[in-house]
Amino acid sequence: MSLDDQLYDIVAKEIRSGTLVDGLYTRAFAEANGDKDKAQAKYIVYRVEQLRGEFIAKVERKKAEAREAAKAAESAARRKQQAQDGKDSFFTIVAIILGIIGLALLIALSLQKSGASSM
């Protein structure tokens, strides 16, 4: 069933149940110069247009929400990667420092052995 068919079905149910949009019906009645049949026909056209506009607005809101959710997920992933990169950098620096300390200890031991051997 097409969107238009669904919208006309909604309006038909509203008319059968008597749950019309008062302001819209009043406008249609006024434009029909008091002719109830013409007013009902105008009301149907106006109400379908109104429902279509609401549907389009809802779709656009959902699209915007989806875009915002995607941006938020992308931002969270970027922050997570930056945090991981920071941890990686920290551990790289620690490894370099430990390597330098180890090298300094080896040099110190080597110098100590050289000094002990020459005595």
Secondary structure, DSSP 8 states (H G I E B T S, - for coil): --HHHHHHHHHHHHHHHT---HHHHHHHHHHTTT-HHHHHHHHHHHHHHHHHHHHHHHHHHHHHHHHHHHHHHHHHHHHHHHHHHHHHHHHHHHHHHHHHHHHHHHHHHHHHHHHHHH-
